[in-house]
Amino acid sequence: MKQFASRLRRIGVVANPDKPGAEALTRRVAAALERAGRRVAFDAATARLVGAKATPANSLATLAGQTDLLLVLGGDGTMLRAAREVAGSSTPLLGINLGNLGFLTAVSPEQLTSALRKLWEGRFELEERSLLEAEVRQRSSTATILALNDVVLARGQASRLIELGVEVNGELLTRYRCDGLIASSPTGSTAYSLAAGGAIVGPDAEVLMLTPICPHTLSIRPVVINLRARVDVTLVSDRLTASVTADGQQQMELAPGDRVTIRRSERTVQLVRLAGSSFYATLRHKFGWSGGNV
């Protein structure tokens, strides 16, 4: 990637101002970029955080169009928001972790200097990640939401199971009686789906996972299907409400009879993977897997 690295002249910095230490780290990142001879740009929230004088971009999509790389400072939630907002852009993202577990934010603040050195030397790869698209059809409206990790249909406030009719490519799969259903991309396999009993999937796998949340029938298990499949989910319950959520951040309320169609989006996002790191190394480190004999 040395040829691509030589074009990394304009760097966008996006920080989550609510994270402890965000201001100090943002200033440190900006100073390191300027010392390396790079031009630094911010979105509006990050510019306010550090009191930047330059005119900020009015959106992350605009910032991506003006820069060659986006550094995202925060947790995985910050990365998920950034990925949705710049989806379809060729500008890659590299996350610097100010959160907790951090599967998408691959670099710790302590690794900043070495991470930037690897960038300038071209010691990295770009990984294209697929997003999911959910079309929500209600009685009087239709809306579309994007997700990098997952689309979740879940029961409302009533502590009662909801019934969801699920079709795959027009064929009935089953009717779930459950607390909800998670449709997860490969990237999202280590998120809510994992907590609900789903499998860990490599991010380059071409699969879509359907993981029920607390199903009433013990024989119900997660199902793995082709990423190009179309999944239609209908809220069958006639007196209960539910919601559909993208990446735990965008939410819409559902009424009985509403239908959600989930498929692979045509838009993708580019993530930076630095030399010496991998998905499997991240699993070993984050989960504390020793790999030794019991």
Summary of the structure (lengths in Angstrom):
residues: 294
radius of gyration: 20.4
end to end distance: 40.5
largest distance: 61.8
contacts: 971
relative contact order: 0.16
helix: 25%
strand: 38%
